[in-house]
Amino acid sequence: MLILFSCIGNYHMEGKLMTFEEFERMSYSFKKQLSKQKLRYEAILKEKEEAIRNLLQQVQGPGIEHRLDGSVVYNPNSVTEVKYGDVSNFMKMKYDLGFFARYILKEVYDLELRQYQKGWLDLFVNNHNCAINAFRQSGKSLISDIYAVWYIIFNSSKIVAMGAIKNDLCKEHKKELTKILEFLESKRYISIIRNNKNVIELENGSQIRFVSGENLNTARGFGINLFIFDDYAFWKCGEEVLKTIFPTMNSANPKDHQMIFISTPFGLNHFHKVYTNPEVTSITTTIDGSFEYWYNKVQQLITDIGLMAVRQEYYCEFIGPDDKGIKIQLGNHDFFYK
């Protein structure tokens, strides 16, 4: 029996014919060589593992906590050697913004993510610039806060500008953002390294800064990757945004820059200009719920704040100065008011 053998290990016998006995002897020799190599390899592995173990001992001990964002922090209240967050949960949150939002709403606020809010999140992750025209008390600000947190956790060295009508509302955003981030830090997912009046910064280098709609000076001097304009229709500097910030960010790389405009309408002002801009993906979300619930609520709202305000703040209509509308449509029914 003849076997054509080409190359095994250090044996190079290209084109040489050998008998089975020669092949068997060579195989035995090769097996011994492999065995010695395996032992040497195992010894090297053991040595490296020991070195790694010694290195880890330098950063372990009571009070040492490892976070899933890669940071190692000291917590004097920690009693166990090493602590990690839930890896599988963390990965789900990274690749599923809806899952992340449901998790935060449930654990931090004991709320459920509504279907229209899920639609907003889908809009955020799939488009460069977005405008959401939504009814009052629909959760606009909270959902924008959740998106901002998700953005800075899973993107390193990014800057988010969180804009609100005035400084007091910036403080409200900061309060909610801090609440969410501190919860995630308590679960050992992240580490907050700075949280002061103007900025919240994470271990990964990403940060959230706060911008007032009364003065855009706080938005200058640093490169913004994500700019969220909350209640933009009511910004004092709304027109200035369209002249300065919008053209710059709109022409930038869409992978690294995004603008989100969220508001209820307020006439045909700067928010209407953004909403109707062909370079912005826009959606409208009006009041939801059962016919009976909203029939009774609309009746009371018209009495309390007037028909035009209801059309604007709950039916999200852009009402011009010549619009004297007297009709509201609810489901398949029209209601007329004089």
Secondary structure, DSSP 8 states (H G I E B T S, - for coil): -EEEEEEETTEEEEEEEEEHHHHHHHHHHHHHHHHHHHHHHHHHHHHHHHHHHHHHHHT-STTEEE-TTS-EEE-TT--SS-----HHHHHHHHH-HHHHHHHHIIIII-----HHHHHHHHHHHH-SEEEEEE-TTSSHHHHHHHHHHHHHHSSTT-EEEEEESSHHHHHHHHHHHHHHHHHHHHTTS--EEEE-SSEEEETTS-EEEEEETTBGGGGSSS--SEEEEETGGG-TTHHHHHHTHHHHHHTS-TTT-EEEEEE---SSSHHHHHHT-TTSEEEEE---S-HHHHHHHHHHHHHHH-HHHHHHHTS-----TT----EEEETTEEEE--
